[in-house]
Amino acid sequence: MSQQLWIREMVSVMIRWNQYDLYYLAKRLCVPQSMLCRALRGLPVSEDCAYRIICYYLAYHMTTPAPDHDS
């Protein structure tokens, strides 16, 4: 799977985390909204934006507790 597809999936998941607020997500990541739109279309984004997207995505997963499947 190409990097653009991975980035696209990450951005679509992060938009759901942020209640579909593209402006808020762009502000939180410090990237232009146009880069998030490019990512959602599967187009290449700058390395800096890709780095910020990947770091935010991984940081969220590293700090969020795993769901308890026993209950």
N, CA, C and O atoms as a CHARMM CRD file, in Angstrom:
* protein
*
  284
    1    1 MET  N      0.85700  -1.17900   0.00000 PROA 1      0.00000
    2    1 MET  CA     0.00000   0.00000   0.00000 PROA 1      0.00000
    3    1 MET  C      0.89500   1.23200   0.00000 PROA 1      0.00000
    4    1 MET  O      1.86200   1.30300   0.75900 PROA 1      0.00000
    5    2 SER  N      0.57600   2.19100  -0.84200 PROA 2      0.00000
    6    2 SER  CA     1.42200   3.37900  -0.94400 PROA 2      0.00000
    7    2 SER  C      1.22600   4.30700   0.25800 PROA 2      0.00000
    8    2 SER  O      0.24600   4.21400   0.99600 PROA 2      0.00000
    9    3 GLN  N      2.19200   5.19500   0.41800 PROA 3      0.00000
   10    3 GLN  CA     2.12900   6.12700   1.54700 PROA 3      0.00000
   11    3 GLN  C      0.88200   7.00400   1.46100 PROA 3      0.00000
   12    3 GLN  O      0.27500   7.31400   2.48600 PROA 3      0.00000
   13    4 GLN  N      0.48900   7.40900   0.24400 PROA 4      0.00000
   14    4 GLN  CA    -0.69600   8.26100   0.10000 PROA 4      0.00000
   15    4 GLN  C     -1.94000   7.56300   0.65000 PROA 4      0.00000
   16    4 GLN  O     -2.78900   8.20400   1.27000 PROA 4      0.00000
   17    5 LEU  N     -2.04800   6.26500   0.42600 PROA 5      0.00000
   18    5 LEU  CA    -3.22700   5.55300   0.92900 PROA 5      0.00000
   19    5 LEU  C     -3.21000   5.44000   2.44800 PROA 5      0.00000
   20    5 LEU  O     -4.25300   5.54900   3.09200 PROA 5      0.00000
   21    6 TRP  N     -2.03100   5.22200   3.01900 PROA 6      0.00000
   22    6 TRP  CA    -1.92300   5.18300   4.48900 PROA 6      0.00000
   23    6 TRP  C     -2.30300   6.53700   5.08100 PROA 6      0.00000
   24    6 TRP  O     -3.07000   6.61700   6.04000 PROA 6      0.00000
   25    7 ILE  N     -1.75400   7.59900   4.49200 PROA 7      0.00000
   26    7 ILE  CA    -2.05800   8.95700   4.97600 PROA 7      0.00000
   27    7 ILE  C     -3.55500   9.22400   4.84100 PROA 7      0.00000
   28    7 ILE  O     -4.16500   9.79800   5.74300 PROA 7      0.00000
   29    8 ARG  N     -4.14400   8.81700   3.73300 PROA 8      0.00000
   30    8 ARG  CA    -5.57600   9.01700   3.51500 PROA 8      0.00000
   31    8 ARG  C     -6.39300   8.34200   4.61700 PROA 8      0.00000
   32    8 ARG  O     -7.31400   8.94600   5.16700 PROA 8      0.00000
   33    9 GLU  N     -6.06100   7.10700   4.93400 PROA 9      0.00000
   34    9 GLU  CA    -6.77600   6.39100   5.99000 PROA 9      0.00000
   35    9 GLU  C     -6.59800   7.07500   7.34700 PROA 9      0.00000
   36    9 GLU  O     -7.55600   7.20200   8.10900 PROA 9      0.00000
   37   10 MET  N     -5.38600   7.51000   7.64500 PROA 10     0.00000
   38   10 MET  CA    -5.12600   8.18600   8.92000 PROA 10     0.00000
   39   10 MET  C     -5.93300   9.46500   9.03300 PROA 10     0.00000
   40   10 MET  O     -6.53800   9.72900  10.07200 PROA 10     0.00000
   41   11 VAL  N     -5.94800  10.27100   7.96400 PROA 11     0.00000
   42   11 VAL  CA    -6.68900  11.53700   7.99700 PROA 11     0.00000
   43   11 VAL  C     -8.18500  11.27100   8.14500 PROA 11     0.00000
   44   11 VAL  O     -8.85600  11.97300   8.90200 PROA 11     0.00000
   45   12 SER  N     -8.71600  10.28700   7.44900 PROA 12     0.00000
   46   12 SER  CA   -10.15600  10.01700   7.56900 PROA 12     0.00000
   47   12 SER  C    -10.51800   9.57200   8.98400 PROA 12     0.00000
   48   12 SER  O    -11.57800   9.93700   9.49200 PROA 12     0.00000
   49   13 VAL  N     -9.65800   8.79600   9.62000 PROA 13     0.00000
   50   13 VAL  CA    -9.90400   8.38300  11.00800 PROA 13     0.00000
   51   13 VAL  C     -9.80400   9.58800  11.94200 PROA 13     0.00000
   52   13 VAL  O    -10.64100   9.75000  12.83100 PROA 13     0.00000
   53   14 MET  N     -8.79500  10.42800  11.75100 PROA 14     0.00000
   54   14 MET  CA    -8.61500  11.59200  12.62800 PROA 14     0.00000
   55   14 MET  C     -9.75900  12.58200  12.48400 PROA 14     0.00000
   56   14 MET  O    -10.13200  13.23500  13.45800 PROA 14     0.00000
   57   15 ILE  N    -10.31600  12.70300  11.30000 PROA 15     0.00000
   58   15 ILE  CA   -11.46700  13.59500  11.12300 PROA 15     0.00000
   59   15 ILE  C    -12.65500  13.07400  11.93200 PROA 15     0.00000
   60   15 ILE  O    -13.39300  13.86300  12.52200 PROA 15     0.00000
   61   16 ARG  N    -12.84300  11.76600  11.96600 PROA 16     0.00000
   62   16 ARG  CA   -13.92300  11.20900  12.80000 PROA 16     0.00000
   63   16 ARG  C    -13.65900  11.48200  14.27000 PROA 16     0.00000
   64   16 ARG  O    -14.58600  11.80200  15.01400 PROA 16     0.00000
   65   17 TRP  N    -12.39200  11.36100  14.70700 PROA 17     0.00000
   66   17 TRP  CA   -12.05600  11.64600  16.10500 PROA 17     0.00000
   67   17 TRP  C    -12.42800  13.07400  16.46700 PROA 17     0.00000
   68   17 TRP  O    -12.81300  13.35000  17.60400 PROA 17     0.00000
   69   18 ASN  N    -12.31500  13.98800  15.49900 PROA 18     0.00000
   70   18 ASN  CA   -12.54800  15.41100  15.74200 PROA 18     0.00000
   71   18 ASN  C    -13.92500  15.85300  15.25400 PROA 18     0.00000
   72   18 ASN  O    -14.10000  17.00300  14.85100 PROA 18     0.00000
   73   19 GLN  N    -14.89200  14.95500  15.28900 PROA 19     0.00000
   74   19 GLN  CA   -16.28400  15.23200  14.93000 PROA 19     0.00000
   75   19 GLN  C    -16.40700  15.88500  13.54900 PROA 19     0.00000
   76   19 GLN  O    -17.20300  16.80500  13.36300 PROA 19     0.00000
   77   20 TYR  N    -15.61700  15.40700  12.58500 PROA 20     0.00000
   78   20 TYR  CA   -15.67100  15.84200  11.18700 PROA 20     0.00000
   79   20 TYR  C    -15.36700  17.32500  11.00600 PROA 20     0.00000
   80   20 TYR  O    -15.82800  17.93900  10.04400 PROA 20     0.00000
   81   21 ASP  N    -14.60000  17.90100  11.91700 PROA 21     0.00000
   82   21 ASP  CA   -14.22800  19.31400  11.82400 PROA 21     0.00000
   83   21 ASP  C    -12.84400  19.42900  11.18300 PROA 21     0.00000
   84   21 ASP  O    -11.82300  19.32300  11.86100 PROA 21     0.00000
   85   22 LEU  N    -12.82800  19.64600   9.87400 PROA 22     0.00000
   86   22 LEU  CA   -11.57400  19.72700   9.12600 PROA 22     0.00000
   87   22 LEU  C    -10.75000  20.93200   9.56500 PROA 22     0.00000
   88   22 LEU  O     -9.52600  20.84500   9.66900 PROA 22     0.00000
   89   23 TYR  N    -11.41800  22.06000   9.82300 PROA 23     0.00000
   90   23 TYR  CA   -10.70700  23.26100  10.25400 PROA 23     0.00000
   91   23 TYR  C     -9.97500  23.00900  11.57200 PROA 23     0.00000
   92   23 TYR  O     -8.80200  23.35800  11.70700 PROA 23     0.00000
   93   24 TYR  N    -10.65500  22.41200  12.53300 PROA 24     0.00000
   94   24 TYR  CA   -10.05400  22.14400  13.83900 PROA 24     0.00000
   95   24 TYR  C     -8.87300  21.19400  13.70900 PROA 24     0.00000
   96   24 TYR  O     -7.83100  21.41300  14.32600 PROA 24     0.00000
   97   25 LEU  N     -9.02600  20.14100  12.91200 PROA 25     0.00000
   98   25 LEU  CA    -7.93500  19.18600  12.73600 PROA 25     0.00000
   99   25 LEU  C     -6.72800  19.85000  12.08600 PROA 25     0.00000
  100   25 LEU  O     -5.59500  19.61500  12.50700 PROA 25     0.00000
  101   26 ALA  N     -6.95200  20.67400  11.07100 PROA 26     0.00000
  102   26 ALA  CA    -5.84200  21.36600  10.40900 PROA 26     0.00000
  103   26 ALA  C     -5.13100  22.29100  11.39500 PROA 26     0.00000
  104   26 ALA  O     -3.90300  22.36300  11.41700 PROA 26     0.00000
  105   27 LYS  N     -5.90800  22.99100  12.20100 PROA 27     0.00000
  106   27 LYS  CA    -5.31900  23.89100  13.19200 PROA 27     0.00000
  107   27 LYS  C     -4.52700  23.10100  14.23000 PROA 27     0.00000
  108   27 LYS  O     -3.43600  23.51300  14.62500 PROA 27     0.00000
  109   28 ARG  N     -5.06200  21.98900  14.66500 PROA 28     0.00000
  110   28 ARG  CA    -4.39700  21.15700  15.66800 PROA 28     0.00000
  111   28 ARG  C     -3.08600  20.57600  15.13900 PROA 28     0.00000
  112   28 ARG  O     -2.10500  20.47600  15.87600 PROA 28     0.00000
  113   29 LEU  N     -3.07200  20.19400  13.86200 PROA 29     0.00000
  114   29 LEU  CA    -1.86900  19.62700  13.24800 PROA 29     0.00000
  115   29 LEU  C     -0.90100  20.69600  12.73700 PROA 29     0.00000
  116   29 LEU  O      0.24100  20.38800  12.39500 PROA 29     0.00000
  117   30 CYS  N     -1.35500  21.94700  12.68500 PROA 30     0.00000
  118   30 CYS  CA    -0.56300  23.05400  12.11300 PROA 30     0.00000
  119   30 CYS  C     -0.22900  22.78100  10.64900 PROA 30     0.00000
  120   30 CYS  O      0.90800  22.96300  10.21600 PROA 30     0.00000
  121   31 VAL  N     -1.23200  22.34300   9.89900 PROA 31     0.00000
  122   31 VAL  CA    -1.08200  22.12400   8.46000 PROA 31     0.00000
  123   31 VAL  C     -2.22900  22.83600   7.74900 PROA 31     0.00000
  124   31 VAL  O     -3.28900  23.04100   8.34100 PROA 31     0.00000
  125   32 PRO  N     -2.03100  23.21400   6.49100 PROA 32     0.00000
  126   32 PRO  CA    -3.12200  23.84500   5.74000 PROA 32     0.00000
  127   32 PRO  C     -4.27700  22.86300   5.50600 PROA 32     0.00000
  128   32 PRO  O     -4.06400  21.66400   5.32700 PROA 32     0.00000
  129   33 GLN  N     -5.48500  23.39100   5.51200 PROA 33     0.00000
  130   33 GLN  CA    -6.65300  22.55300   5.23500 PROA 33     0.00000
  131   33 GLN  C     -6.54400  21.90700   3.86000 PROA 33     0.00000
  132   33 GLN  O     -7.01100  20.78700   3.65100 PROA 33     0.00000
  133   34 SER  N     -5.92500  22.62200   2.92200 PROA 34     0.00000
  134   34 SER  CA    -5.78100  22.08300   1.56400 PROA 34     0.00000
  135   34 SER  C     -4.96100  20.79900   1.56000 PROA 34     0.00000
  136   34 SER  O     -5.20000  19.91400   0.73800 PROA 34     0.00000
  137   35 MET  N     -3.99200  20.68800   2.47600 PROA 35     0.00000
  138   35 MET  CA    -3.19000  19.46200   2.54500 PROA 35     0.00000
  139   35 MET  C     -4.03500  18.30000   3.05900 PROA 35     0.00000
  140   35 MET  O     -3.87300  17.16800   2.60200 PROA 35     0.00000
  141   36 LEU  N     -4.92600  18.56500   3.99400 PROA 36     0.00000
  142   36 LEU  CA    -5.81400  17.50600   4.47500 PROA 36     0.00000
  143   36 LEU  C     -6.77800  17.07300   3.36800 PROA 36     0.00000
  144   36 LEU  O     -7.08700  15.88900   3.23600 PROA 36     0.00000
  145   37 CYS  N     -7.24600  18.02800   2.58200 PROA 37     0.00000
  146   37 CYS  CA    -8.12500  17.69300   1.45600 PROA 37     0.00000
  147   37 CYS  C     -7.37800  16.86200   0.42100 PROA 37     0.00000
  148   37 CYS  O     -7.92800  15.91000  -0.13200 PROA 37     0.00000
  149   38 ARG  N     -6.11700  17.22600   0.15700 PROA 38     0.00000
  150   38 ARG  CA    -5.29800  16.43700  -0.77400 PROA 38     0.00000
  151   38 ARG  C     -5.12300  15.01700  -0.24700 PROA 38     0.00000
  152   38 ARG  O     -5.22000  14.04900  -1.00100 PROA 38     0.00000
  153   39 ALA  N     -4.86800  14.90200   1.03700 PROA 39     0.00000
  154   39 ALA  CA    -4.67700  13.57800   1.63500 PROA 39     0.00000
  155   39 ALA  C     -5.94800  12.74100   1.51600 PROA 39     0.00000
  156   39 ALA  O     -5.87900  11.54400   1.23700 PROA 39     0.00000
  157   40 LEU  N     -7.10500  13.36500   1.72700 PROA 40     0.00000
  158   40 LEU  CA    -8.37100  12.63300   1.63100 PROA 40     0.00000
  159   40 LEU  C     -8.65800  12.15300   0.20900 PROA 40     0.00000
  160   40 LEU  O     -9.35500  11.15700   0.01200 PROA 40     0.00000
  161   41 ARG  N     -8.12000  12.86400  -0.77400 PROA 41     0.00000
  162   41 ARG  CA    -8.28400  12.44700  -2.17000 PROA 41     0.00000
  163   41 ARG  C     -7.22200  11.44400  -2.59700 PROA 41     0.00000
  164   41 ARG  O     -7.24800  10.95900  -3.72800 PROA 41     0.00000
  165   42 GLY  N     -6.28800  11.12800  -1.70400 PROA 42     0.00000
  166   42 GLY  CA    -5.23300  10.17500  -2.03400 PROA 42     0.00000
  167   42 GLY  C     -4.09300  10.78600  -2.81700 PROA 42     0.00000
  168   42 GLY  O     -3.29400  10.06900  -3.41900 PROA 42     0.00000
  169   43 LEU  N     -4.01200  12.12100  -2.81500 PROA 43     0.00000
  170   43 LEU  CA    -2.93700  12.81400  -3.52600 PROA 43     0.00000
  171   43 LEU  C     -1.74100  13.00000  -2.60200 PROA 43     0.00000
  172   43 LEU  O     -1.89500  12.97600  -1.38100 PROA 43     0.00000
  173   44 PRO  N     -0.56100  13.18400  -3.16400 PROA 44     0.00000
  174   44 PRO  CA     0.62900  13.37500  -2.32000 PROA 44     0.00000
  175   44 PRO  C      0.53700  14.66200  -1.49700 PROA 44     0.00000
  176   44 PRO  O     -0.00400  15.66900  -1.95500 PROA 44     0.00000
  177   45 VAL  N      1.06500  14.61200  -0.29400 PROA 45     0.00000
  178   45 VAL  CA     1.17500  15.78900   0.56700 PROA 45     0.00000
  179   45 VAL  C      2.65200  16.00800   0.86100 PROA 45     0.00000
  180   45 VAL  O      3.47500  15.11800   0.64700 PROA 45     0.00000
  181   46 SER  N      2.97900  17.19200   1.34900 PROA 46     0.00000
  182   46 SER  CA     4.37700  17.48500   1.65000 PROA 46     0.00000
  183   46 SER  C      4.88300  16.55800   2.75500 PROA 46     0.00000
  184   46 SER  O      4.10300  16.03900   3.55300 PROA 46     0.00000
  185   47 GLU  N      6.18300  16.36500   2.78400 PROA 47     0.00000
  186   47 GLU  CA     6.76700  15.48600   3.80300 PROA 47     0.00000
  187   47 GLU  C      6.49800  16.00100   5.20600 PROA 47     0.00000
  188   47 GLU  O      6.25900  15.21900   6.12500 PROA 47     0.00000
  189   48 ASP  N      6.53600  17.32900   5.37200 PROA 48     0.00000
  190   48 ASP  CA     6.27700  17.91700   6.68500 PROA 48     0.00000
  191   48 ASP  C      4.85100  17.60100   7.14700 PROA 48     0.00000
  192   48 ASP  O      4.64000  17.22700   8.30100 PROA 48     0.00000
  193   49 CYS  N      3.88600  17.75000   6.25600 PROA 49     0.00000
  194   49 CYS  CA     2.49200  17.45800   6.60600 PROA 49     0.00000
  195   49 CYS  C      2.30300  15.97200   6.87700 PROA 49     0.00000
  196   49 CYS  O      1.61100  15.59600   7.82400 PROA 49     0.00000
  197   50 ALA  N      2.90900  15.13100   6.06000 PROA 50     0.00000
  198   50 ALA  CA     2.80000  13.68300   6.27400 PROA 50     0.00000
  199   50 ALA  C      3.37600  13.31100   7.63400 PROA 50     0.00000
  200   50 ALA  O      2.80100  12.49400   8.35300 PROA 50     0.00000
  201   51 TYR  N      4.50400  13.90600   7.98500 PROA 51     0.00000
  202   51 TYR  CA     5.13900  13.63800   9.27600 PROA 51     0.00000
  203   51 TYR  C      4.21300  14.03100  10.42100 PROA 51     0.00000
  204   51 TYR  O      4.06300  13.27700  11.38200 PROA 51     0.00000
  205   52 ARG  N      3.59200  15.20400  10.32500 PROA 52     0.00000
  206   52 ARG  CA     2.68500  15.67000  11.38100 PROA 52     0.00000
  207   52 ARG  C      1.45600  14.76700  11.50600 PROA 52     0.00000
  208   52 ARG  O      1.00400  14.47100  12.61200 PROA 52     0.00000
  209   53 ILE  N      0.92700  14.33700  10.37200 PROA 53     0.00000
  210   53 ILE  CA    -0.24200  13.45600  10.37100 PROA 53     0.00000
  211   53 ILE  C      0.09900  12.12800  11.04000 PROA 53     0.00000
  212   53 ILE  O     -0.63700  11.65300  11.90500 PROA 53     0.00000
  213   54 ILE  N      1.21000  11.53900  10.63500 PROA 54     0.00000
  214   54 ILE  CA     1.61700  10.24200  11.18700 PROA 54     0.00000
  215   54 ILE  C      1.89300  10.34900  12.68200 PROA 54     0.00000
  216   54 ILE  O      1.46800   9.49000  13.45300 PROA 54     0.00000
  217   55 CYS  N      2.60000  11.39700  13.09500 PROA 55     0.00000
  218   55 CYS  CA     2.92500  11.56500  14.52200 PROA 55     0.00000
  219   55 CYS  C      1.66800  11.73500  15.36700 PROA 55     0.00000
  220   55 CYS  O      1.55000  11.12800  16.43100 PROA 55     0.00000
  221   56 TYR  N      0.73300  12.55300  14.90300 PROA 56     0.00000
  222   56 TYR  CA    -0.50800  12.77000  15.65100 PROA 56     0.00000
  223   56 TYR  C     -1.29600  11.46900  15.76200 PROA 56     0.00000
  224   56 TYR  O     -1.80700  11.13200  16.83000 PROA 56     0.00000
  225   57 TYR  N     -1.38900  10.75000  14.66000 PROA 57     0.00000
  226   57 TYR  CA    -2.12300   9.48500  14.63600 PROA 57     0.00000
  227   57 TYR  C     -1.51100   8.48600  15.61500 PROA 57     0.00000
  228   57 TYR  O     -2.22400   7.87400  16.41100 PROA 57     0.00000
  229   58 LEU  N     -0.20600   8.32600  15.55600 PROA 58     0.00000
  230   58 LEU  CA     0.46200   7.37000  16.44200 PROA 58     0.00000
  231   58 LEU  C      0.41800   7.81400  17.90000 PROA 58     0.00000
  232   58 LEU  O      0.24900   6.98300  18.79200 PROA 58     0.00000
  233   59 ALA  N      0.56800   9.11000  18.15000 PROA 59     0.00000
  234   59 ALA  CA     0.52000   9.61100  19.52300 PROA 59     0.00000
  235   59 ALA  C     -0.84900   9.34100  20.14300 PROA 59     0.00000
  236   59 ALA  O     -0.93900   9.00200  21.32300 PROA 59     0.00000
  237   60 TYR  N     -1.89500   9.48600  19.36600 PROA 60     0.00000
  238   60 TYR  CA    -3.24000   9.21800  19.87300 PROA 60     0.00000
  239   60 TYR  C     -3.36600   7.75200  20.27700 PROA 60     0.00000
  240   60 TYR  O     -3.89400   7.43600  21.34300 PROA 60     0.00000
  241   61 HSD  N     -2.87700   6.86400  19.42000 PROA 61     0.00000
  242   61 HSD  CA    -2.96700   5.43500  19.71800 PROA 61     0.00000
  243   61 HSD  C     -2.06800   5.02800  20.87500 PROA 61     0.00000
  244   61 HSD  O     -2.39000   4.08400  21.59700 PROA 61     0.00000
  245   62 MET  N     -0.96400   5.70600  21.06500 PROA 62     0.00000
  246   62 MET  CA    -0.04600   5.36300  22.15300 PROA 62     0.00000
  247   62 MET  C     -0.58700   5.82700  23.50300 PROA 62     0.00000
  248   62 MET  O     -0.25100   5.24000  24.53300 PROA 62     0.00000
  249   63 THR  N     -1.41800   6.86900  23.51600 PROA 63     0.00000
  250   63 THR  CA    -1.90000   7.43100  24.77500 PROA 63     0.00000
  251   63 THR  C     -3.33300   7.02200  25.10800 PROA 63     0.00000
  252   63 THR  O     -3.79700   7.26800  26.22100 PROA 63     0.00000
  253   64 THR  N     -4.03700   6.40500  24.16700 PROA 64     0.00000
  254   64 THR  CA    -5.40800   5.98000  24.40600 PROA 64     0.00000
  255   64 THR  C     -5.40300   4.54800  24.91500 PROA 64     0.00000
  256   64 THR  O     -4.82500   3.66900  24.27700 PROA 64     0.00000
  257   65 PRO  N     -6.03700   4.30000  26.05300 PROA 65     0.00000
  258   65 PRO  CA    -6.06000   2.92500  26.57100 PROA 65     0.00000
  259   65 PRO  C     -6.81000   1.98900  25.62800 PROA 65     0.00000
  260   65 PRO  O     -7.77000   2.38600  24.96800 PROA 65     0.00000
  261   66 ALA  N     -6.36500   0.77100  25.57800 PROA 66     0.00000
  262   66 ALA  CA    -7.02200  -0.24600  24.75400 PROA 66     0.00000
  263   66 ALA  C     -8.38400  -0.57000  25.35300 PROA 66     0.00000
  264   66 ALA  O     -8.53700  -0.56600  26.57400 PROA 66     0.00000
  265   67 PRO  N     -9.37600  -0.85100  24.50800 PROA 67     0.00000
  266   67 PRO  CA   -10.70300  -1.18800  25.04000 PROA 67     0.00000
  267   67 PRO  C    -10.67300  -2.50400  25.80400 PROA 67     0.00000
  268   67 PRO  O     -9.92600  -3.42300  25.47000 PROA 67     0.00000
  269   68 ASP  N    -11.50000  -2.56900  26.82900 PROA 68     0.00000
  270   68 ASP  CA   -11.59900  -3.77600  27.64500 PROA 68     0.00000
  271   68 ASP  C    -12.62700  -4.70400  26.99600 PROA 68     0.00000
  272   68 ASP  O    -13.82000  -4.40000  26.99200 PROA 68     0.00000
  273   69 HSD  N    -12.17700  -5.81300  26.45800 PROA 69     0.00000
  274   69 HSD  CA   -13.07300  -6.73100  25.75700 PROA 69     0.00000
  275   69 HSD  C    -13.70100  -7.76700  26.68100 PROA 69     0.00000
  276   69 HSD  O    -14.51000  -8.57700  26.22900 PROA 69     0.00000
  277   70 ASP  N    -13.34900  -7.76000  27.96100 PROA 70     0.00000
  278   70 ASP  CA   -13.88600  -8.74400  28.90300 PROA 70     0.00000
  279   70 ASP  C    -15.26700  -8.37700  29.42700 PROA 70     0.00000
  280   70 ASP  O    -15.98100  -9.23800  29.94000 PROA 70     0.00000
  281   71 SER  N    -15.65100  -7.10800  29.30300 PROA 71     0.00000
  282   71 SER  CA   -16.92800  -6.70200  29.89200 PROA 71     0.00000
  283   71 SER  C    -18.08100  -6.86400  28.95300 PROA 71     0.00000
  284   71 SER  O    -19.21900  -6.56100  29.31400 PROA 71     0.00000
